[in-house]
Structures are given as C-alpha cells and as structure tokens.
Amino acid sequence: MIRMTWAFLNFSGLASRQRGIMDARRTLVAAALASAVIVSLEAVHAKSASPDAAAPRKPVQATQSAPQAANLYGKIPLSFEANHGQTDSRVKFLSRGNGYTLFLTPDEAVLSLRSAAESSHPSSHLTRPLQLSQKPRRPPSPVAERARELVLRMKLVGASPNALIEGVDALPGKANYFIGNDPKKWRANVPTYARVRYRNVYPGIDLVYYGSNKDQLEYDFILVPGTNPEAIKLRFEGAKTLTLKPDGDLTLKLADGSEVIHHVPAIYQERDGKREKINGRCVQRGKDTIGFELAGYDPTRAVYIDPGLVYSTYLGGSYYDIGYGIAVDSSGHAYVTGIAGSADFPTTSGAFQTVLKGDDNAFVTKFTADGTALIYSSFLGGSFVSEGNAIAVDSSGAAYVTGSTYSTDFPTTPSAFQSSYHAVADGGSNAFVTKLTSDGSQLVYSTYLGGSGNDILRLGDQGDGIAIDSAGFAYVTGLSQSSDFPITGGAFQTVLGSIGGNAFVTKLNTTGTALAYSTYLGGNIADFGAGIAIDPAGFAYVTGYAQSTNFPTTPGAFQTKSNAPAPVGANAFVTKFDTTGSTLVYSTYLGGSGYSSICRSDSGTGIAVDSKGFAYITGQTASADFPITVHAFQRHFAGGCDAFATKINRAGSRLVYSTYLGGSEFDWANGIAVDSAGYAYVTGSTDSANFPTTRGAFKTKNMAFASNAFVAKLKANGSGLAYSTYLGGSDFDWANGIAVDSAGFAYVTGEAGSTDFPSTLGAFQTKNNAATSLGPNAFVTKLAFPRQRRP
C-alpha cells in the first residue's frame, strides 16, 4: 500500500485590500512504509503578488492582525458530515471550519477558502445555499467561485465512477441545520465520521480522507501489492499555472497571484525499522496534472502502509487497574473488563455501580467508537476481591462478563440460577456470570457459579472464558476445585477428577436462571479451561492447560497422549463439545516435552473458531518439540518460552498449521481472534528484543527493560506474518485480550506499567494515573492493519 497525505497546515487571510494576498501552506505527502515508498512534499510558503493582482475585497479593521487572521484558518476539524441534503446532492461528505469548507464528491475534493472578513462570521457561509456553476462543456462544480473565495480542486483523473464512498469510525457528535422558516429544509442529527473511504477508486486502490493528530486534513492512497502507483493522476483546478521547477519543487499559482509551493519529495523505504532513502520525484502528466515516479519500486513485492494506532488510551486511576478481556460490537464500540483497585477508577454517571466496594472489584467499560469517551463504566463487585476475566457482547449491545469473586455480597439478581455464595468463607472463590444492559445501568441477570471449594487447598472456582451464541445463551469455562460444582444430569463428566481441580464447561439459558448443561472436563491431576468459542451450529470449543495424564481424548484425535514431563509438566488441550454437553466431538492434547520454571509447560490461553468450524488456538510453550507444521512461519523454538498459534481441522485429527511465535527470551500469548478471511490475530507479551516484527510496523523494537505487549496478524495459511508489532513504552506492558471487528481492526487490552505507553491525541485518557510503585493502568488500543491479499 502506498500512503499519500495532503495536509492543509495554515491559511492566513487578507488583512486589507492593499495586502491582496492570501498566505497559504499546504503539505502533500505520499507514503508507503516498510516495503512501501514514502513521498513527502512539504509546502513552504505562498509568494506575494502585486496589490493590483488581487480582486477587490471588503477592508478588514486594523485591529485584526495577520497572526489573528492566520488563527481563523489554521484549525481543521477532524470530522466529516454525511450529506443529508444540506448541500448539493453530488457532494457525499463535507467538512467545515473557520476559513474553509471541504466538499468530497465521487471524483474530486473541492476546497473553498474564504477571506478573513468572511471568516470572522463563519455562520454566514453555512446559511448560504450551495450554488452550482453551469459552464458549458465542463462538469458542474459543487462550489461557487464567489468573489470572496478562492477554490482549489483536486480531480481524481480516471477514477472509477462506481467507487463505494462511506463514512468510517462514526463520531458521537451530530450536525443540525435549522435554516429558514421551512421545516422541510431543516436537517437534524446528521452523522459525522472520523474518516471517509473511497473503495476501489482506482483498480486495487482505496482513498481515505481523515484528520491527523496535528489538526491537518490528510488523505491516503492505499494500494494492494502488485498495483501500479502510476495509475494515480491528480489534476488541480483553480490554479492559473502549475510548474515543476528544475530543483523538483511543484508550484501552483492561484487566481489572486499567490503561489503554493510543494518541495521536492523525500522518498524512502523502511526495512528492519530503519529508513532507506529511495530516489523519486513528482512528475507532470499534463498541463495541470501530476503523478509520481518512484525509482527502484518493485510492484511485485508486498507493500505496507504504516498502520499507526486508530486510538490508544489508558484506563485507570491512582492505584492499579488491569484489563483482562475485550469484545467489540458491530458499531465499533469496545467493551473491556478486568480488575480495578483504584477508588478513582473512571466510572460514569448512571452506571450500575459507581463506587469501589472493598479492595478490588471487577469493572466493565464501554468506549465510543473513536476511543475518546466512555459510553458507560461501572464497578462490579462486593466487599471482597472480584475480577472480570472475560467478556462477550451480543447483537443488542448487552455485555456478558465472567470471572471470580470472594464476596458474599457480589451483586446477583433475584431469579438468578445461584443467588448465594457457596465457597468456603476463609479462602475459596466462586465464578460469576453477569449480563448488563446496553447502557450499563442495570443487570439483566447476575449469578454465582460454583461450589464449596477445596477445604485442603482453600481454593475454589473461577470463570476464565465466555462466549455467546446467536440466541443469547452464555457458554463459560474455567477452573473448578469444588466436588459440588453445579453439574447437570447426562453431562459428559459428572464427577471431579482431581483434588487439584478440573476444567468446567457450562451453558446458561438466556435469562441466567438455569443451566442448559454443565460438565467437568479433566483427569487425575490438575486441568483448567482458559478460553471458549462457539461456532454457528452451537458447538463449544475449549482450550486450556492439562496436567493430567488421563485427560479425556477421543480416538483419531491429533494427539491422544500427553508429552509433558510428569508430574509437573502440562500440555495444552483442545476439546469440542456437541450441542448437549454430553459428548466430545473431539478432544486432543497439544504439546511437547519441555518444561521451564518460568514458562512451566505448554498451555492454551485463547481460542477462536471460524464459520467453517476450524479452531485457532494460542498459548505458550517451553517445548522444542512442540508440534509444528512443515510450512509454518517459525519452525524452530527460539528459547526461553515461545508463543504459538495453531489451526486445527474440523475433525480435530490434523493441524492445518502450527507455528512458534517468539524470540530468544520469554514470550507469552494471551488472546487470539480470527477474521472472515482466516487471518489469526494474536496478542500477548514479550521479553525478547528479537521478537518477530514486520517492516513498517508501528513499533519494531522493544525499548523496555522488561516486557512489551505485541500484536501479530498471521497469514491465512500460517506461513508468514501479515503484520507484527511491539506495543508499549519503556516499562512493563502486557496485553491480555484481543478482539477483531468485521472491518479487520484489532482491539487490545491489558496493563500498562509504562508512563510513556503510546496514546493518541484526543484519547479518553492520555496519561498513566497510577503511581509507579503501586501498579499499572489498564489500556485499550485499536489498530489498523495494511490490507492484504490472501495467500
């Protein structure tokens, strides 16, 4: 993909008729990072013309100085309005600000710049209807070139008339127009967006308009591998002349005699985190048309855009707060759960629980789509420790949370399946399952889920994974050390197999009042469930940690015996249940013979399933003989502890792919998600300085003395990385959960010990509120990835 950016940096208007000149700065940047090429053209200034060259304008009072005039034009809002009839029908989106209006039509961007006198009353421009010029033999313009306006157009020469133009990343603000006395012409609740995307504006090329973090209007051309950048042709209208100078500068002379100068492009490629200068230049394709010529550009190689953060924010108070689970709905709202130790953890008015009870409570937080604000944020807990470990969301925006609690007064609903705490009072825990309304103000249902615990080990039950099917049934997995954990008749395993505990798999009905099924899953030592996923048919897939040598497996499964060293070692497991919870469709170990005092053995921590019933598992391994496939991205154990990513076929009998993912130190994977194209997204943490990253990634080096988080996107066949990046600052940062939306954006949560964890301008919380000695804040990060061709 090639990135091109045009930033309008500063528009300073006329101070008087004698000045007769508008000072303007423009920046035009074309970029393609990693194997991509970056072209940067920076405008410096606009040269003065003689006073007589300017059209007559209304004088401006002497008190309006040049810097004041510049301020009128210097702010570019980072939003785009959909056209709902407030302007000409050919305009799809528009953006307004002091001194300018931008109109986006199917084949051009039109920037209307107003004089300082007019800009001092911007509302006058809003009330004036947009007029169309009707010059013969020329496409009508969506903007009138009025006496007090300069109009600059950028025409997309040869663009597809069928390009899909859509708003992306809806913003919470709305635009309203109540102009005149005819209510039929009023417009209310006009949606606004952070970006506008033209899909396939040229074959294999998308165009995206957006605002940068420096209040600049920018656009990107995004090219799939193999696309020729010479397809892009930009014709400028509204300039008297367009000149390419011998030094490579591009000069546009405007109608009032001023000039806009774009400097010679600086072009480079990024390899292994370093920039390499590449020769290239802006070229003229016609009298008023430009393009780009890139020397040494290889169109057959994968080309990447620098996919910076869409948003990234801290979430926490002055003590310690950790994000464990994350989910995303169809509107791009992120839902996060975890543990909050801060009494000043951010909550919202009207949320279910706004005050911390006891030392630690779970929390549930819902973000706006742009990450700038909280839709709701609530504590969830009682007078003793409670933590939220996993979260899911249904089509109505209701959030489902599971975790563990030591509180006898954890909030439950009257008709819940289990309304009272069953664990031993001096040490055990119960799992819980809670469903909240879409606005976070009430509990739809909330129930304990557990038994009396283990009198010897003083341990109990905890929920670690949750998934929701299309009907609203909740599926939960975790660890039970209770011999009286609630189990249903006819379940696959009705007796606890070990004093150390077994995994459990429980399906609750839609009202949280009864169990559809509930079963233990384990053998004679210790086993726990860490993640659960549901396919469209209602089959449940579970992964976790199996220390038992007699963990239940099925004939024909990929690995029917544990390879771990007894009695301390473990292997991961993958188990698929039928819809009744009474039968195993398949069940397999997944692991090797290694052991580490830090990494311990092999463990599954996250699972996802695609629409075809293929399971994707991630976790960590200490085994040099962990099962790896021939064409995997990383076939050899790198040392310490490596993450892994494995895809299993529908029958559980064969690995579609399996790969290590790590460097020479310790690497832990904690979450996995899969998109509709079969790309797997893995997140976790790494101590390695040589964790595999991709060229042009957001962060290609670990700068911390401890761990950084990582986010990796695997190709659909597991043979390589589509993208991989570190994520963190100069202290310890861990990622614990990941979710992916339908557009391929990844949402990550975890804990940030760094005070310089990357946050974005305008994010909800841009600094770490926790005292360094007390603990981390949670974080929530949304990442955009380069578009890829399927392998």
VEXKOL-806678 format. One record per residue (C-alpha): x, y, z. Coordinates in steps of 0.02 Angstrom, whole numbers, padded with zeros to 5 digits, always signed. Layout:
% residues N
XYZ...
//
This chain:
% residues 791
+00000+00000+00000+00059+00174-00038+00013+00315+00076-00014+00491+00013-00053+00634+00127-00110+00813+00093-00112+00922+00246-00179+01100+00245-00070+01174+00378-00113+01359+00385-00225+01481+00293-00196+01664+00339-00323+01780+00262-00311+01955+00190-00278+02091+00317-00329+02227+00194-00362+02261+00010-00184+02328-00005-00109+02163+00053-00213+02074-00079-00131+01907-00046-00178+01751+00047-00035+01664+00133-00058+01477+00123+00035+01322+00169-00003+01154+00100+00084+00988+00126+00068+00846+00004+00141+00682+00064+00142+00516-00023+00197+00369+00083+00218+00183+00081+00306+00111+00231+00405-00048+00257+00425-00110+00079+00316+00038+00039+00378+00202-00025+00351+00368+00062+00339+00527-00039+00338+00688+00062+00308+00856-00020+00304+00999+00103+00239+01168+00053+00338+01312+00122+00251+01474+00087+00146+01573-00035+00236+01712-00128+00162+01886-00133+00092+01960-00292+00067+02145-00325-00080+02226-00236-00162+02260-00403-00171+02075-00439-00298+02044-00303-00485+02053-00328-00573+02190-00227-00618+02135-00052-00706+02215+00095-00574+02301+00204-00533+02223+00371-00516+02329+00526-00339+02369+00576-00360+02279+00742-00363+02112+00650-00179+02070+00640-00102+01944+00523-00075+01815+00661-00258+01832+00712-00310+01803+00533-00198+01651+00524-00283+01579+00677-00451+01591+00589-00391+01475+00452-00273+01363+00549-00394+01242+00632-00450+01091+00532-00587+00990+00619-00561+00804+00621-00736+00759+00563-00839+00738+00405-01026+00763+00388-01129+00648+00280-01230+00748+00154-01413+00731+00203-01472+00872+00093-01380+01017+00173-01284+01044+00011-01286+00989-00171-01329+00807-00200-01165+00771-00289-01071+00803-00127-01056+00644-00023-00966+00714+00129-00912+00887+00186-00802+00963+00320-00818+01141+00382-00703+01254+00480-00654+01435+00505-00597+01495+00335-00635+01342+00230-00760+01211+00176-00709+01045+00100-00828+00952-00015-00798+00771-00064-00882+00712-00223-00858+00546-00315-00716+00613-00421-00643+00766-00336-00604+00857-00175-00653+01040-00177-00578+01160-00050-00662+01329-00036-00554+01458+00054-00639+01616+00117-00565+01787+00152-00528+01844+00329-00676+01963+00328-00795+01823+00288-00710+01700+00403-00743+01810+00553-00926+01764+00531-00920+01582+00477-01105+01557+00509-01146+01667+00359-01067+01537+00246-01168+01397+00325-01334+01482+00291-01298+01519+00108-01358+01382-00010-01226+01297-00114-01233+01350-00296-01176+01254-00448-01084+01337-00590-01156+01291-00760-01012+01324-00877-01034+01234-01043-00929+01080-01084-00868+01066-00907-00935+00959-00765-01035+01067-00645-00942+01119-00489-01015+01089-00317-00943+01253-00256-00971+01428-00325-00813+01527-00351-00876+01683-00265-00785+01849-00262-00729+01822-00083-00673+01641-00107-00528+01550-00181-00569+01374-00240-00441+01237-00262-00497+01071-00335-00406+00906-00340-00480+00798-00477-00454+00609-00475-00417+00581-00658-00483+00415-00722-00563+00368-00555-00699+00237-00553-00874+00311-00554-00931+00159-00454-00814+00179-00306-00905+00148-00142-00893+00304-00034-00926+00276+00150-00902+00358+00318-00787+00261+00435-00774+00271+00625-00936+00358+00671-00915+00501+00796-01035+00537+00939-01068+00716+00880-01209+00760+00760-01235+00910+00646-01402+01004+00642-01467+01131+00515-01619+01237+00558-01606+01371+00424-01753+01471+00360-01935+01450+00406-01972+01294+00304-01957+01140+00418-01946+01027+00264-01775+01101+00230-01711+01076+00407-01588+00936+00441-01562+00857+00612-01443+00725+00681-01331+00722+00528-01199+00589+00566-01015+00634+00574-00864+00523+00544-00679+00524+00580-00637+00461+00404-00710+00445+00231-00657+00297+00123-00671+00278-00066-00658+00091-00104-00577+00045-00271-00567+00223-00330-00438+00151-00450-00420-00037-00477-00341-00105-00318-00327+00068-00241-00428+00144-00099-00429+00327-00049-00456+00380+00132-00481+00558+00195-00454+00592+00380-00385+00717+00504-00213+00695+00577-00165+00718+00758-00099+00891+00712-00269+00955+00654-00221+00930+00473-00331+00864+00335-00246+00715+00254-00280+00577+00131-00204+00407+00095-00198+00309-00065-00192+00126-00013-00127+00004-00145-00133-00185-00138+00027-00275-00187+00055-00276-00374-00038-00114-00405+00049+00017-00511+00060+00187-00422+00062+00272-00592-00125+00240-00601-00146+00388-00483-00165+00553-00576-00213+00714-00488-00273+00865-00586-00276+01032-00495-00405+01161-00546-00416+01336-00480-00233+01372-00508-00179+01484-00652-00020+01385-00682+00063+01227-00623+00253+01221-00638+00383+01090-00598+00546+01179-00563+00719+01106-00600+00750+01078-00414+00596+00967-00405+00478+01091-00320+00298+01099-00380+00224+01275-00389+00039+01314-00402-00005+01496-00440-00179+01540-00381-00304+01661-00455-00255+01807-00342-00073+01791-00392-00013+01696-00239+00089+01538-00257+00084+01374-00165+00248+01282-00165+00271+01096-00134+00452+01046-00104+00539+00903-00192+00481+00739-00118+00583+00645+00012+00562+00460-00029+00616+00313+00074+00582+00132+00114+00579+00056+00286+00673-00104+00318+00702-00182+00489+00642-00024+00573+00762+00089+00476+00728+00210+00334+00822+00192+00171+00818+00338+00051+00745+00299-00121+00755+00413-00272+00589+00476-00337+00501+00631-00393+00339+00716-00433+00308+00714-00622+00191+00813-00732+00064+00708-00829-00016+00854-00920-00041+01041-00911-00121+01036-00740-00098+00854-00690+00034+00771-00582+00086+00594-00539+00231+00507-00454+00384+00418-00519+00469+00302-00397+00642+00237-00436+00678+00059-00384+00498+00023-00337+00458-00162-00351+00270-00183-00382+00278-00372-00357+00333-00361-00177+00217-00339-00029+00194-00155+00008+00137-00091+00177+00063+00068+00243+00120+00122+00416-00036+00066+00508-00023+00178+00661-00145+00174+00804-00325+00217+00768-00337+00257+00951-00246+00208+01109-00293+00256+01286-00253+00220+01465-00397+00169+01578-00371+00182+01763-00349+00277+01924-00213+00310+02051-00187+00133+02117-00185-00018+02000-00306-00074+01864-00288-00212+01734-00386-00255+01577-00409-00443+01552-00545-00462+01420-00610-00362+01272-00752-00376+01147-00817-00266+01006-00990-00240+00934-01045-00207+00755-01033-00018+00781-00851-00024+00838-00883+00002+01023-00754-00086+01130-00809-00172+01292-00675-00206+01422-00671-00300+01586-00536-00330+01715-00492-00288+01894-00493-00114+01971-00401-00074+02133-00420+00114+02113-00560+00202+02206-00547+00337+02073-00560+00217+01926-00661+00312+01795-00846+00272+01806-00993+00358+01725-01149+00436+01797-01295+00317+01794-01185+00162+01782-01237+00010+01885-01102+00031+02018-01003+00192+02031-00912+00160+02197-00774+00035+02233-00826-00090+02367-00685-00172+02462-00507-00180+02397-00534-00240+02218-00685-00252+02105-00713-00308+01928-00753-00170+01805-00850-00160+01642-00816-00014+01523-00890+00028+01353-00799+00151+01239-00860+00261+01099-00806+00203+00927-00666+00332+00918-00597+00295+01092-00619+00474+01152-00755+00445+01281-00843+00316+01390-01021+00266+01349-01026+00185+01519-00905+00122+01650-00952+00026+01806-00875-00068+01950-00943-00243+01977-00912-00324+02144-00938-00339+02330-00839-00310+02489-00702-00435+02446-00598-00462+02289-00687-00487+02123-00609-00487+01950-00678-00492+01774-00580-00612+01665-00677-00620+01502-00814-00526+01412-00929-00552+01263-01062-00444+01182-01222-00487+01089-01307-00402+00942-01408-00288+01057-01252-00220+01143-01278-00316+01305-01113-00365+01387-01084-00536+01468-00943-00549+01595-00867-00695+01689-00733-00700+01821-00710-00744+02004-00766-00669+02169-00729-00694+02353-00876-00583+02402-01030-00649+02489-01118-00489+02434-01074-00494+02249-01223-00419+02157-01346-00551+02095-01521-00541+02025-01672-00613+02117-01711-00757+01998-01530-00799+01956-01478-00981+01946-01368-00963+02102-01400-00809+02206-01288-00853+02354-01102-00881+02380-01056-01064+02408-00867-01063+02430-00777-01083+02596-00779-00915+02682-00594-00909+02725-00514-00935+02556-00620-01003+02415-00696-00913+02268-00847-00937+02158-00859-00899+01974-00990-00774+01919-01084-00736+01758-01162-00563+01736-01260-00486+01592-01276-00296+01585-01396-00188+01485-01325-00097+01334-01310+00066+01432-01226-00017+01581-01355+00046+01703-01434-00119+01757-01404-00304+01774-01507-00411+01656-01451-00557+01761-01308-00598+01877-01269-00763+01958-01136-00852+02058-01074-01013+01979-00981-01128+02097-00971-01247+02241-00894-01252+02414-00715-01261+02354-00574-01367+02420-00554-01374+02609-00372-01429+02597-00308-01309+02464-00427-01170+02513-00464-01138+02332-00625-01130+02233-00696-01092+02062-00662-00958+01932-00728-00912+01761-00593-00879+01631-00681-00881+01462-00853-00835+01397-00940-00841+01229-01117-00803+01169-01217-00888+01033-01343-00802+00918-01488-00847+01032-01409-00768+01186-01350-00924+01278-01190-00895+01376-01051-01026+01375-00921-01017+01513-00761-01111+01551-00635-01102+01691-00568-01197+01839-00667-01288+01973-00594-01363+02131-00765-01399+02203-00833-01576+02209-01006-01498+02219-00988-01380+02071-01160-01372+01986-01165-01511+01856-01315-01564+01752-01381-01741+01730-01318-01826+01573-01166-01711+01561-01006-01781+01488-00916-01788+01658-01014-01776+01819-00876-01808+01947-00724-01701+01989-00570-01799+01937-00436-01719+02045-00409-01626+02207-00307-01505+02102-00461-01460+02001-00535-01488+01830-00594-01376+01692-00780-01347+01680-00893-01303+01533-01063-01227+01573-01203-01164+01461-01330-01045+01541-01502-01010+01472-01545-00839+01404-01615-00773+01568-01475-00837+01679-01599-00935+01783-01548-01113+01736-01409-01218+01662-01434-01291+01488-01288-01404+01529-01136-01405+01643-00992-01529+01648-00820-01556+01720-00678-01585+01597-00517-01662+01663-00417-01803+01736-00318-01855+01888-00200-01708+01921-00249-01529+01876-00330-01456+01721-00411-01289+01687-00508-01207+01547-00440-01040+01487-00539-00997+01331-00701-01044+01244-00776-01011+01073-00942-01056+00990-00972-01098+00807-01133-01053+00713-01206-01226+00750-01186-01207+00938-01036-01322+00963-00921-01266+01103-00730-01266+01082-00621-01256+01238-00435-01239+01267-00328-01233+01421-00196-01322+01524-00194-01511+01554-00076-01582+01685-00172-01745+01695-00103-01895+01603-00280-01961+01581-00361-01802+01517-00508-01862+01408-00461-01876+01224-00554-01954+01078-00500-02092+00957-00421-02021+00800-00381-01854+00882-00219-01770+00833-00129-01809+00999-00206-01934+01118-00066-01940+01248+00021-01804+01346+00202-01773+01301+00235-01669+01457+00359-01724+01591+00265-01797+01740+00211-01743+01866+00250-01557+01847+00229-01535+01659+00075-01498+01559+00012-01492+01381-00119-01381+01304-00283-01462+01256-00420-01428+01128-00593-01502+01155-00752-01485+01052-00920-01524+01133-01083-01568+01048-01233-01454+01075-01294-01551+01227-01131-01552+01325-01143-01740+01341-01022-01796+01206-00849-01747+01144-00843-01718+00956-00655-01722+00976-00528-01692+01112-00340-01685+01094-00182-01640+01188-00071-01511+01103+00108-01501+01164+00285-01563+01181+00403-01624+01316+00478-01461+01377+00470-01379+01547+00528-01211+01614+00520-01145+01792+00456-00979+01721+00354-01036+01573+00315-01203+01654+00249-01312+01512+00130-01294+01366-00035-01206+01392-00179-01147+01285-00237-00973+01335-00354-00922+01196-00464-00999+01062-00565-00938+00914-00668-01029+00783-00713-00981+00605-00878-01005+00514-00817-01172+00443-00778-01249+00613-00588-01233+00610-00517-01195+00782-00374-01072+00811-00275-01090+00972-00139-00986+01052-00037-01001+01209+00143-01029+01260+00264-01173+01255+00430-01220+01333+00448-01367+01213+00575-01377+01073+00468-01522+01007+00300-01433+01010+00203-01495+00857+00244-01378+00712+00192-01396+00529+00312-01401+00382+00272-01232+00304+00245-01138+00467+00308-00960+00487+00428-01008+00629+00477-01190+00635+00607-01185+00773+00595-01148+00958+00685-00984+00992+00721-01012+01176+00651-00971+01347+00467-00980+01311+00382-00953+01143+00205-00910+01099+00120-01025+00974-00026-01015+00854-00112-01173+00791-00258-01206+00674-00346-01375+00688-00460-01454+00559-00644-01484+00590-00619-01663+00649-00479-01622+00771-00371-01751+00685-00245-01641+00594-00155-01475+00609-00191-01357+00465-00043-01257+00527+00054-01235+00687+00194-01112+00717+00304-01044+00854+00297-00856+00879+00437-00785+00983+00615-00729+01013+00758-00786+01121+00684-00736+01290+00509-00764+01361+00354-00736+01255+00176-00766+01313+00019-00764+01206-00142-00724+01297-00276-00699+01164-00324-00742+00987-00459-00688+00864-00494-00732+00682-00571-00630+00541-00685-00686+00399-00536-00712+00283-00450-00833+00402-00314-00716+00467-00274-00751+00650-00234-00607+00767-00129-00647+00921-00083-00538+01067+00023-00560+01221+00187-00501+01295+00370-00524+01257+00536-00500+01345+00629-00533+01182+00725-00399+01089+00711-00507+00933+00526-00548+00936+00475-00560+00752+00402-00398+00685+00361-00342+00509+00434-00199+00409+00339-00039+00434+00255-00100+00593+00201+00028+00722+00348-00018+00835+00487-00134+00778+00598-00129+00932+00570-00172+01115+00631-00019+01210+00578-00080+01382+00692-00154+01514+00552-00280+01543+00405-00338+01437+00315-00253+01294+00149-00309+01228+00141-00375+01050+00007-00390+00917+00033-00510+00771-00076-00550+00621-00041-00718+00539-00072-00755+00357-00219-00869+00324-00107-01020+00290+00008-00988+00438+00161-00972+00328+00204-00793+00374+00158-00635+00465+00043-00512+00381+00090-00391+00520+00177-00394+00688+00222-00255+00808+00279-00219+00983+00158-00112+01084+00220-00024+01238+00336+00100+01319+00493+00097+01424+00424-00005+01570+00323-00166+01578+00166-00181+01471+00061-00337+01449-00080-00375+01327-00213-00495+01392-00357-00493+01268-00394-00458+01085-00549-00439+00976-00570-00404+00790-00714-00315+00705-00789-00350+00534-00676-00220+00452-00518-00304+00517-00475-00179+00655-00398-00259+00809-00442-00205+00987-00320-00248+01126-00325-00229+01314-00201-00263+01452-00097-00175+01583+00023-00030+01555+00160-00002+01682+00242+00125+01566+00210+00310+01586+00252+00326+01401+00137+00190+01335+00080+00255+01164-00083+00353+01174-00167+00451+01037-00217+00634+01033-00393+00655+01097-00399+00482+01176-00506+00464+01333-00354+00456+01449-00183+00505+01385-00078+00478+01541-00048+00341+01668-00134+00391+01828-00058+00253+01935+00089+00287+02048+00236+00189+01976+00265+00093+02137+00083+00042+02155+00044-00038+01989-00015-00014+01811-00165+00061+01724-00268-00037+01601-00253+00011+01418-00365-00005+01265-00289+00007+01091-00369-00003+00920-00252-00043+00775-00274-00031+00587-00184-00156+00477-00123-00148+00297-00243-00230+00177-00175-00396+00117-00203-00516-00024-00248-00690+00031-00102-00811+00010
//
